[in-house]
């Protein structure tokens, strides 16, 4: 849930209380590293290859909306290709790419049976789930099932969840509305099922001139979330709570 420079170690006691009010003491948060391709390559080229080029797929779910192998997994939840996809909740790493106007959620928790970290990753297309009420209901049903499973399988006070991805393009009302409506919908469903507000780990992309898209990799064992995007360092990359989105969007 927190973005770190240099170090990923981050426990509940290290961050403001309002960010982690849903977590028990001693529970480690989702820790995110956000950078450009160039920054990843220059900072740690070995890590870059491991998480974005030479991924160990036998230990990683490919949660790509566009033809990812996750569609073949019977525990995945989706309506049709390029609509939405929600990975199984398990100990595998998670990877996906090409989050353009699409948003995603990452959820982690501690399994009641094994005590190990488990996680799920989603990739949803607003041109599917915002286009009509039937599609919206289908997506909400799939998401609610995934959240209910996490609530049932994870120890209370160990679930952390973040939102990422999406576009908020200047002078493009459709992209702006899609982003706002996507975040609000995700927030409503998480609060309804889990009882707390998720955290938007990074805001939307605001410049589409270069076709920037987000690629992500989640290291399940170490609870490290890597986000690669075309541009960082401005207000659009800042974290915020969905309830503050009307205030936050003034900075984009």
Backbone as a ProteinNet text record, in pm:
[ID]
protein_1_A
[PRIMARY]
XXXXXXXXXXXXXXXXXXXXXXXXXXXXXXXXXXXXXXXXXXXXXXXXXXXXXXXXXXXXXXXXXXXXXXXXXXXXXXXXXXXXXXXXXXXXXXXXXXXXXXXXXXXXXXXXXXXXXXXXXXXXXXXXXXXXXXXXXXXXXXXXXXXXXXXXXXXXXXXXXXXXXXXXXXXXXXXXXXXXXXXXXXXXXXXXXXXXXXXXXXXXXXXXXXXXXXXXXXXXXXXXXXXXXXXXXXXXXXXXXXXXXXXXXXXX
[TERTIARY]
82.1	0	85.8	212.4	296.8	404	443.9	547.3	678.7	781.1	908.5	1019.5	1116.2	1236.6	1351.7	1407	1522.2	1485.8	1397.6	1362.5	1215.6	1187.5	1049.5	992.6	1075.3	1026.3	927.9	806.7	705.7	596.3	581.6	480.1	375.2	269.8	161.5	213.1	306	354.1	431.7	472.7	557.9	482.1	352	277	156.9	98.9	-15.3	-129	-192	-294.9	-411.4	-449.2	-566.2	-545.2	-419.1	-390.6	-410.2	-386.5	-384.1	-482.9	-591.5	-685.6	-748.8	-742.8	-803.2	-708.1	-580.8	-480.5	-440.7	-404.6	-354.6	-211.9	-169.9	-30.3	61.3	174.5	271.9	247.4	135.6	105.4	178.8	247.8	321.3	228.3	245.4	160.1	207.6	120.9	167.1	266.1	383.6	484.5	510	492.5	497.1	618.8	676.7	785.1	732.6	736.2	681.1	790.6	810.1	913.4	895	976.6	974.7	1061.2	1048.7	1133.2	1280.7	1316.5	1455.4	1504.3	1422	1461.6	1482.8	1393.6	1410.5	1538.8	1563.5	1682.1	1810.3	1812.3	1933.1	1956.1	1848.3	1861.4	1897.1	1828.8	1853.3	1819.2	1910.6	1881.1	1847.2	1906.8	1877.1	1732.7	1690.5	1552	1456.6	1490.5	1404.6	1378.4	1481.9	1465.2	1378.1	1396.1	1320.7	1171.1	1135.2	994.1	921.2	994.6	927.1	964.8	1072.3	1113.6	1119.9	1200.3	1218.7	1140.6	1011.1	926.5	918.8	927.6	917	768	714.9	570.2	515	598.3	545.6	511.8	557.4	525.2	448.9	401.8	339	213.6	104.9	-15.8	-4.4	-30	-33.7	-176.2	-197.2	-331.5	-356.4	-299	-318.7	-461.4	-523.8	-660	-663.2	-548.8	-543.3	-470.1	-539.8	-485.4	-396.6	-403.4	-321.5	-362.8	-268.1	-296.4	-393.2	-420.4	-509.6	-650.2	-688.2	-821.2	-837.3	-725.9	-730.4	-743.9	-727.1	-734.6	-880.6	-928.4	-1069.7	-1107.8	-1008.3	-1037.9	-1042.5	-1015.2	-1023.9	-1169.6	-1192.9	-1327.6	-1324.2	-1408.8	-1416.5	-1547.2	-1585.1	-1706.6	-1671.7	-1575.6	-1527.2	-1390.7	-1314.6	-1183.6	-1199.1	-1109.7	-1105.1	-1222	-1285.9	-1390	-1331.3	-1308.6	-1236.7	-1181.8	-1078.7	-1021.5	-975.4	-1008.9	-966.3	-894.1	-770.9	-689.2	-737.7	-692.9	-717.4	-650.4	-702.7	-643.6	-550.8	-420.6	-325.9	-187.1	-86.6	49	134.4	82.5	159.8	186.6	297.9	319.4	213	196	97	162.4	128.7	182.3	75.1	76.7	-12.1	46.8	-3.5	51.2	-58.9	-20.3	-108.4	-232.5	-212.2	-320.3	-321.3	-407.1	-419.3	-530.5	-653	-765.3	-818.2	-767.3	-806.8	-753.6	-828	-782	-757.4	-694.1	-671	-676.4	-697.1	-682.9	-585	-511.1	-425.5	-470.2	-501.4	-543	-448.3	-407.6	-323.8	-382.4	-346.2	-388.2	-309.9	-331.3	-264.7	-365	-332	-419.7	-438.3	-563.7	-592.7	-536.4	-522.8	-475.6	-323.7	-257.7	-111.8	-37.6	-103.8	-36.7	46.8	47	128.5	54.1	131.5	72.5	-3	-122.2	-195	-241.9	-267.7	-299.8	-385.3	-451.2	-519.4	-497.6	-501	-482.2	-595.1	-644.8	-749.4	-705.7	-774.8	-751.8	-888.2	-945.9	-1081.6	-1088.4	-1170	-1182.9	-1309.3	-1296.8	-1416.2	-1510.5	-1456.4	-1542.4	-1632.7	-1605.7	-1696.4	-1789.5	-1732.3	-1817.6	-1888.6	-1856.3	-1929	-2028.1	-2031.3	-2109.1	-2259	-2298.5	-2440.9	-2456.6	-2577.9	-2602.9	-2580.1	-2612.7	-2591.5	-2443.9	-2359.4	-2215.4	-2163.3	-2213.4	-2170.1	-2206.8	-2327.3	-2370.7	-2287.3	-2252.4	-2169.6	-2032.9	-1972.1	-1841	-1849.5	-1948.5	-1962.7	-1983.1	-2057.3	-2079	-1947.3	-1868.5	-1739.7	-1644.9	-1641.8	-1555.1	-1598.9	-1728.2	-1778.2	-1745.9	-1755.7	-1719.8	-1573.1	-1485.9	-1343	-1316.2	-1382.4	-1363.9	-1419.3	-1532.8	-1591.2	-1499.8	-1438.4	-1344.3	-1226.8	-1173.9	-1062	-1102.7	-1220	-1269.5	-1282.4	-1324.5	-1343.5	-1210.4	-1115.7	-992.1	-880.7	-885.4	-774.6	-804.6	-699.1	-712.5	-765.1	-853	-904.6	-789.9	-792.1	-689.4	-563.1	-564.5	-444.2	-466.8	-587.8	-616.8	-581.8	-502.1	-467.8	-506.1	-554.1	-598.4	-570.4	-518.6	-489.5	-549.6	-574.1	-623.9	-513.6	-505.3	-403.8	-454	-374.7	-406.8	-502.1	-546.1	-644	-584.1	-666.2	-630	-722.7	-668	-747.1	-689.1	-728.8	-665.4	-726.2	-640.1	-684.7	-768.7	-875.9	-966.6	-1028.5	-1043.6	-1108.7	-1205.8	-1327.8	-1426.4	-1457.8	-1455.7	-1487.3	-1385.2	-1256.8	-1153.7	-1161.5	-1190.7	-1201.6	-1319.3	-1433.9	-1551.4	-1530.6	-1468.6	-1442.6	-1353.4	-1251	-1160.1	-1231.9	-1300.6	-1371.9	-1473.7	-1551.7	-1655	-1594.6	-1480.9	-1414.2	-1368.2	-1298.9	-1247.6	-1362.6	-1466.9	-1581.2	-1649.4	-1663.8	-1726.3	-1641.9	-1511.9	-1423.6	-1427.6	-1426.4	-1433	-1562.1	-1673.5	-1803.2	-1808.9	-1757.8	-1764.9	-1673.2	-1553	-1460.3	-1518.6	-1572	-1630.9	-1750.9	-1831.6	-1950.5	-1913.2	-1810.6	-1774.4	-1675.2	-1571.8	-1463.9	-1477.2	-1556.2	-1582.4	-1482.6	-1390.7	-1296.1	-1266	-1211.2	-1180.8	-1044.7	-1036.2	-905.9	-821.4	-699.2	-605.6	-568.7	-575.3	-528.8	-378.2	-300.9	-156.5	-86.9	-143	-91.3	-206	-207.1	-315.1	-310	-396.9	-409.3	-302.2	-280.5	-193.4	-269.7	-201.9	-268.9	-218.1	-120.1	-63.3	-60.2	-141.5	-151.8	-72.9	6.2	78.3	171.3	230.2	326.1	267.5	137.5	74	117.6	141.4	187	84.9	135.5	52.6	127.4	53.3	114.5	136.7	255.5	284.7	311.5	265.6	281.5	330.1	398	441.1	430.1	368.5	358.6	435.9	533.5	613.7	540.1	471.2	382.1	455.4	565.9	636.8	686.5	735.2	793.7	698.9	576.9	474.5	523.8	592.6	644.5	570.2	521.5	441	517.9	552.2	629.3	537.4	536.6	455.3	547.9	538.3	619.7	527.2	553.9	471.3	559.8	502.4	582.4	632.7	562	599.8	568.9	662.4	642.5	691.5	670.8	725.6	629.6	507.2	410.3	293.3	194.1	82.5	0.4	3.3	-77	-26.9	96.5	151.7	131.2	68	47.3	-61.9	-49.4	-150.9	-261.1	-378.8	-489.8	-599.8	-692.4	-810.9	-921.5	-1000.4	-1109.2	-1205.5	-1226.5	-1317.7	-1266.2	-1138.1	-1076.4	-1056.4	-1121.3	-1091.7	-1131.1	-1238.5	-1279.7	-1176.9	-1116.3	-1010.2	-881.2	-849.1	-724.4	-721.7	-835.3	-836.6	-801.6	-811.7	-773.4	-623.6	-547.3	-401.5	-354.8	-444.5	-405.1	-410.2
-119.8	0	125.2	114.2	232	224.2	339.9	346.1	383.4	304.2	320.3	351	428.2	450.5	378.6	280.3	210.3	90.3	106.6	-2.8	-39.1	-169.5	-215.1	-253.2	-253.9	-296.7	-192.9	-235.2	-140.8	-214.3	-181.9	-243.8	-140	-187.9	-98.8	16.8	-8.5	93.8	204.6	181.9	277.4	384.5	371.6	462.6	520.6	630.4	692.8	594.9	609.4	515.5	507	620.4	618	529.1	503.5	420.7	272.6	232.8	89.9	54.5	126.1	101.4	-37.1	-101.5	-233.6	-347.7	-318.2	-422.4	-439.3	-563.1	-592.3	-541	-521.9	-486.1	-597.3	-558.1	-654.9	-706.5	-666.9	-711.4	-622.4	-686.3	-611.4	-571.2	-449.6	-394.7	-434	-409.6	-411.1	-296.7	-327	-223.3	-210.1	-91	-70.5	9.6	-31.8	41.4	84.8	214.5	268.7	343	307.2	373.3	351.1	417.7	400	280	236.7	127.2	162.5	284.6	329.4	324.6	368.4	367.3	225.8	135	-4	-62.6	-39.2	-94.9	-40.1	89	151.1	115.4	106.7	82.1	-62.7	-156.4	-298.3	-378.3	-385.6	-455.1	-603.1	-667.9	-809.4	-827	-743.3	-747.7	-715.3	-616.3	-577.9	-697.3	-772.4	-888.3	-994.8	-1014	-1117.1	-1087.8	-960.3	-928.8	-875.3	-835.5	-781.2	-848.1	-925.8	-989.1	-1141	-1192	-1337.1	-1389.9	-1371.2	-1409.6	-1562	-1609.8	-1753.5	-1790.2	-1828.6	-1844.4	-1965.2	-2062.9	-2177.4	-2140.1	-2022.2	-1974.8	-1843	-1804.8	-1673.4	-1685.4	-1624.4	-1617.3	-1500.7	-1527.5	-1424	-1369.2	-1252.5	-1196.4	-1090.8	-1112.9	-1019.9	-1030.2	-916.3	-914	-957.7	-944.6	-969.5	-1100.3	-1211.2	-1341.3	-1405.6	-1362.2	-1422.4	-1566	-1647	-1787.9	-1805.3	-1698.2	-1706.5	-1749.3	-1725.4	-1766.8	-1918.7	-1992.1	-2137.6	-2193.3	-2107.7	-2151.5	-2151	-2265.3	-2279.6	-2198.1	-2152.6	-2073.4	-1923.7	-1886.2	-1745.5	-1704.5	-1574.5	-1520.8	-1419.7	-1441	-1348	-1370.8	-1273.2	-1286	-1329.7	-1262.3	-1294.4	-1229.3	-1268.7	-1206.9	-1057.4	-981.8	-836.3	-768.6	-839.2	-778.4	-747.6	-850.9	-839.7	-977.3	-979.9	-1106.5	-1089.4	-1186.2	-1187.2	-1318.3	-1310.7	-1430.4	-1513.3	-1638.2	-1716.3	-1650.5	-1677.2	-1631.4	-1741.3	-1721.9	-1827.7	-1769.5	-1859.2	-1817	-1784.1	-1797.3	-1764	-1614	-1578.8	-1440.2	-1401.7	-1272.4	-1224	-1121.7	-1128	-1031.9	-996.9	-873.1	-831.6	-707.9	-675.8	-561.1	-488.8	-377.7	-299.5	-246.8	-199.1	-126.2	14.4	36.8	167.8	244.1	237.3	291.5	188.9	66.2	-38.5	-7.4	-51.9	-44.8	-186.1	-194.9	-324.4	-311.4	-423.8	-428.4	-539.8	-517.7	-620.4	-638.5	-762.3	-795.6	-899	-879.7	-978	-1008.6	-1124.4	-1163.1	-1285.3	-1328	-1446.5	-1561	-1671.2	-1787.3	-1848	-1875.3	-1931.1	-2071	-2145.6	-2283.8	-2290.6	-2221.9	-2231.9	-2120.6	-2007.1	-1891.1	-1815.2	-1862.3	-1799.2	-1684.2	-1601.5	-1492.8	-1550.1	-1499.7	-1531.1	-1399.2	-1400.8	-1275.3	-1302.3	-1196.1	-1200.1	-1067	-1073.1	-955.1	-950.3	-830.9	-816.5	-721.1	-731.1	-641.6	-623.1	-502.4	-481.2	-362.4	-380.8	-284.9	-200.9	-68.1	14.2	14.8	-14.3	-19.2	-142.8	-233.2	-346.5	-318.8	-296.9	-299.2	-167.2	-61	64.3	91.5	3.1	32.8	12.5	-84.4	-104.3	-175.6	-178	-230.4	-381	-455	-600	-633.1	-566.8	-590.2	-548.9	-437.2	-389.9	-491.7	-544.5	-643.6	-770.9	-811.8	-931.3	-911.4	-795.9	-767.3	-758.4	-688.1	-673	-808.5	-897.2	-1031	-1107.6	-1104.1	-1172.7	-1115.4	-982.5	-917.6	-950.8	-946	-976.4	-1119.7	-1213.7	-1352.3	-1362.5	-1290.4	-1293	-1231	-1120.4	-1054.5	-1139.7	-1203.7	-1291.4	-1410	-1464.1	-1574.7	-1530.8	-1410.8	-1359.5	-1340	-1287.5	-1265.2	-1397.1	-1500.9	-1631.7	-1701.5	-1689.7	-1767.6	-1700.4	-1568.4	-1496	-1463.2	-1462.7	-1417.7	-1274.6	-1247.4	-1111.4	-1015.3	-899.2	-799	-816.6	-908.2	-927.7	-890.1	-850.8	-819.8	-674.9	-657.1	-524.5	-523.4	-411.2	-405.1	-266.9	-264.2	-137.4	-136.8	-15.9	8.5	77.1	47.5	111.1	115.2	179.6	184.2	297.1	297	393.7	518.3	587.9	713.9	824.9	946.1	1066.9	1172.3	1163.8	1244.2	1383.7	1479.8	1618.2	1635.4	1710.1	1738.9	1611.4	1510.2	1385.9	1345.8	1393.3	1372.7	1225.3	1145.7	1003.4	933.1	956.6	890.8	937.5	1064	1116.3	1052.9	1046.5	985.6	836.8	767.7	624.8	599.6	683.6	663.9	688.5	800.8	833.8	725.4	683.7	582.3	446.4	413	286.1	282.2	386.8	391.4	390.8	467	471.2	334.9	265.8	132.8	35.6	33.4	-57.1	-25.9	101.1	142.2	93.6	110.4	69.6	-80.5	-159.4	-304.8	-353.2	-295.9	-335.9	-301	-182	-141.7	-229.3	-263.8	-346.1	-484.5	-545.3	-682.5	-687.6	-604	-612	-510.7	-406.2	-312.5	-200.7	-184.1	-73	-19.3	100	166.5	120.9	82	45.8	170.9	154	264.8	267.2	383.3	396.2	418.7	318	321.6	418.8	438.5	539.5	589.9	719.4	780.6	746.2	807.4	773	838.5	781	844	960.4	1072.2	1192.5	1238.1	1168.2	1206.3	1084	1084.4	969	987.2	1094	1124.1	1010.6	943.3	837.4	698.2	691.5	561.5	490.3	564.9	505.4	405.1	292.9	190.1	136.3	85.3	29.6	-120.5	-166.8	-309.2	-335.6	-450.7	-476.6	-618.8	-634.2	-766.2	-765.9	-871.1	-883.7	-1005.5	-983	-1087	-1128.5	-1242.1	-1280.7	-1309.1	-1381.1	-1418.7	-1297.1	-1197.5	-1078.8	-959.5	-977.8	-873.3	-743.5	-757.3	-640.5	-624.9	-506.3	-476.7	-378.8	-423.8	-341.9	-288.9	-157.7	-93	-16.5	-46	24.1	105.3	234.6	321.4	421.8	489.3	575.1	701.5	750.9	877.4	873.3	921.8	930	1066.5	1095.1	1217.5	1334.3	1317.6	1425.9	1383.3	1472.1	1446.8	1325.2	1288	1173.5	1041.9	1038.8	916.6	909.6	1009.9	1013.1	915.2	867.9	780.6	864.6	804.2	874.4	773.7	815.2	734.9	770.6	672	700.8	809.2	816.4	917.6	1059.5	1072.6	1203.3	1229.9	1153.2	1161.6	1296.8	1357.1	1486.8	1594.4	1584.6	1678.1	1646.6	1517.6	1476.5	1509.7	1498.9	1518.7	1661.7	1754.8	1893.1	1905.7	1806	1808.5	1742.9	1678.6	1606.8	1696.9
0	0	0	28.5	32.5	-74	-124.9	-227.2	-161.2	-185.6	-119	-218.3	-177.5	-256.7	-187.6	-252.9	-198.2	-114.1	-16.7	72.9	57.9	66.9	57.4	193.1	299.1	429.3	481.9	510.1	555	630.7	758.4	841.6	881.6	941.2	981.8	1066.9	1156.5	1248.4	1178.2	1053	983.2	906.2	893.4	807.3	881.8	830.5	899	925.3	1040.7	1084.6	987.4	925.7	838.5	716.5	678.7	562.3	593.9	716.7	750	860.9	870.4	978.8	971.7	856.1	839.5	873.7	903.4	922.6	1069	1104.6	1238.3	1252.7	1377.1	1403	1352.6	1295.6	1247.8	1108.5	1047	910.9	811.4	718.4	618.1	504	454.6	350.6	211.6	112.4	-26.4	-41.5	-90.1	-111.2	-259.3	-312.6	-457.3	-498.7	-610.4	-675.1	-811.4	-840	-963.9	-1038.9	-1165	-1243	-1391.7	-1470.1	-1614.9	-1652.5	-1775.9	-1824.1	-1808.3	-1843.6	-1833.9	-1690.2	-1596.5	-1456.1	-1404.4	-1438.5	-1396.2	-1453.8	-1581.3	-1646.5	-1585.6	-1555.7	-1502.5	-1356.2	-1279.5	-1136.1	-1105.2	-1171.1	-1145.1	-1270.2	-1366.1	-1491.9	-1474	-1374.3	-1349.8	-1305.1	-1211.5	-1165.2	-1279.1	-1359.5	-1471.7	-1562.7	-1594.9	-1683.1	-1616.9	-1486.4	-1415.5	-1410.1	-1395.2	-1371.4	-1494	-1598.8	-1715.9	-1848.4	-1850.1	-1975.7	-1965.4	-1872.1	-1858.9	-1738.7	-1742.1	-1628.5	-1615.1	-1493	-1465.3	-1461.3	-1576.5	-1590.1	-1515	-1482.5	-1407.5	-1262.9	-1218.3	-1083.6	-1087.2	-1206.7	-1224.6	-1310.2	-1266.3	-1348.1	-1445.9	-1573.5	-1676.2	-1682	-1621.9	-1608.5	-1716.5	-1832.3	-1942.7	-1995.2	-2017.6	-2071	-2216.4	-2282.4	-2426.6	-2455.3	-2431.4	-2465.9	-2363.1	-2237.7	-2133.9	-2105.8	-2058.8	-2030.8	-1914.6	-1841.8	-1726.6	-1766.9	-1892.3	-1937.8	-1932.6	-1936.3	-1934.8	-1793.3	-1692.9	-1553.9	-1507.9	-1462.9	-1426.7	-1303.3	-1227.2	-1108.7	-1138.5	-1262.3	-1301.7	-1318.4	-1311.9	-1330.3	-1444.1	-1544.8	-1657.7	-1731.9	-1815.1	-1895.5	-2036.2	-2095.6	-2229.5	-2243.3	-2343.1	-2361.8	-2384.8	-2323.9	-2333.8	-2262.2	-2169	-2085.6	-1947.5	-1869.5	-1743.1	-1710.5	-1628.6	-1584.7	-1440.4	-1356.2	-1216.4	-1192.4	-1149.2	-1131.3	-1013.3	-1004	-882.6	-762.4	-645.3	-519.8	-471.1	-488.3	-453.4	-430.4	-418	-384.4	-506.3	-625.4	-745.3	-753.5	-822.2	-859.8	-961.5	-983.7	-1079.8	-1172.4	-1301.8	-1398.3	-1499.7	-1546.6	-1654.1	-1720.5	-1839.4	-1911.6	-1988.2	-2046.8	-2134.4	-2062.7	-1939	-1872.1	-1930.6	-2027.4	-2090	-2017.5	-2068.4	-1991.8	-1891.8	-1898.1	-1802.9	-1663.2	-1563.6	-1425.6	-1373.8	-1259	-1196.5	-1045.7	-979.1	-834.1	-798.6	-693.3	-634.6	-490.7	-454.9	-318.9	-262.4	-136.7	-69.5	67.6	122	255.5	300	424.3	478.3	488	423.8	418.5	557.8	595.3	727.2	745.9	638.1	648.3	652.2	559.5	548	619.6	640.9	697.7	597	472.8	368.8	301.2	230.1	152.5	33.1	8.6	-114.1	-174.9	-304.6	-372.8	-495.3	-541.5	-670.7	-741	-873.8	-958.1	-1059.6	-1088.3	-1189.5	-1299.9	-1412.2	-1527.1	-1592.1	-1579.7	-1629.2	-1725.5	-1827.5	-1936.6	-1916.8	-1897.9	-1876.6	-1995.7	-2113.6	-2232.7	-2230.8	-2135.6	-2113.8	-1996.1	-1877.1	-1758	-1729.6	-1804.9	-1787	-1899.4	-1999.5	-2119.8	-2100.6	-2018.4	-1990.1	-1855.8	-1806.3	-1672.5	-1663.9	-1768.8	-1766.7	-1750.7	-1829.3	-1818.8	-1681.6	-1633	-1501.1	-1393.6	-1401	-1302.2	-1309.9	-1432.4	-1449.9	-1386	-1410.9	-1352.1	-1200.3	-1149.6	-1005.1	-938.2	-1002.7	-946.8	-939.1	-1047.4	-1046.8	-943.3	-933.3	-834.8	-692.9	-668.2	-533.7	-492.5	-586	-555.5	-514.6	-586.7	-555.1	-418.2	-388.6	-259.6	-145.7	-168.4	-66.1	-38	-143.4	-124.3	-38.2	-66.5	12.3	158.4	179.1	315.3	390.9	322.3	384.1	410.2	317.9	326.5	405.2	421.5	484.5	630.7	712.3	850.5	852.6	946.9	961.9	993.4	931.8	956.8	876.1	776.6	694	548	511.6	371.4	340.2	237.4	185.7	38.2	-12.5	-151.7	-209	-330.8	-397.4	-537.6	-588.9	-723.9	-802.9	-931.9	-1016.4	-1160.2	-1248.1	-1390.6	-1425.7	-1552.9	-1599.6	-1661.7	-1739	-1803.9	-1758.2	-1753	-1729.9	-1823.5	-1949.8	-2053.8	-2061.5	-2078.3	-2089.4	-2215.7	-2202.3	-2313.4	-2371.8	-2287.7	-2329.2	-2218.4	-2230.6	-2124.1	-2101.8	-2209.9	-2195.9	-2108.3	-2133.2	-2052.3	-1907.6	-1886.5	-1750.7	-1676.7	-1743.3	-1680.6	-1654.4	-1750.5	-1732.6	-1611.9	-1595.5	-1482.7	-1350.2	-1340.4	-1216.6	-1182.1	-1281.3	-1257.2	-1222.9	-1283.5	-1253.1	-1108.1	-1065.5	-928.3	-828.1	-856.3	-764.5	-753.3	-866.1	-862.9	-781.4	-805.3	-731.5	-582.1	-549.2	-409.5	-343.9	-412.4	-357.7	-332	-426.2	-410.2	-298.4	-289.4	-182.9	-46.5	-33.1	95.4	130.4	30.7	54.7	107.4	49.4	86.3	201.9	197.3	295.7	408.5	386.6	494.9	511.3	416.9	425	285.4	281.7	155.6	103.3	-23.5	-80.5	-101	-145.5	-166.7	-314.2	-376.3	-514.5	-507.9	-547.2	-526.4	-619.9	-738.7	-830.9	-915.9	-940.2	-1015.9	-1163.7	-1243.7	-1385.8	-1471.6	-1586.5	-1686.4	-1748.3	-1769.1	-1818.4	-1954.4	-2008.6	-2138.1	-2227.8	-2332.2	-2421.1	-2550.9	-2558.5	-2682.6	-2723.8	-2625.2	-2655.2	-2632.4	-2613.2	-2594.4	-2468.3	-2360.2	-2235.9	-2181.6	-2135.2	-2072	-1950.8	-1853.6	-1733.4	-1749.3	-1711	-1697.3	-1549.7	-1498.1	-1355.2	-1329.8	-1215.9	-1168.4	-1016.9	-961.8	-816.9	-770.1	-682.6	-619.2	-492.2	-497.1	-388.4	-258.2	-263.7	-141	-64.1	-137.1	-74.8	-70.1	-122	-120.9	-184.7	-296.6	-368.2	-500.8	-525.1	-643.2	-731.3	-851	-944.3	-1053.9	-1071.7	-1174.5	-1267.7	-1396.5	-1495.8	-1585.1	-1594.5	-1677.1	-1750.4	-1848.4	-1935.1	-1871.3	-1771	-1709.2	-1561	-1479.5	-1334.8	-1287.4	-1160.6	-1104.6	-1099.1	-1152.4	-1143.8	-1055.3	-1043.4	-951.6	-990.6	-1119	-1162.6	-1104.3	-1055.9	-997.8	-846.8	-790.2	-646	-602	-478.7	-419.3	-355	-342.3	-277.8	-244.1	-159.3	-131.2	-230	-275.1	-368.8	-320.3	-190.2	-136.4	-158.3	-193.9	-218.5	-366.9	-453.6	-596.5	-656.6	-609.6	-663.3	-631.1	-516.6	-479	-553.7	-565.5	-628.5	-777.3	-844.9	-990.4	-1030.5	-939.2	-968.4	-993.7	-950.6	-966.1	-1095.8	-1169.8	-1289.6	-1412.8
[MASK]
++++++++++++++++++++++++++++++++++++++++++++++++++++++++++++++++++++++++++++++++++++++++++++++++++++++++++++++++++++++++++++++++++++++++++++++++++++++++++++++++++++++++++++++++++++++++++++++++++++++++++++++++++++++++++++++++++++++++++++++++++++++++++++

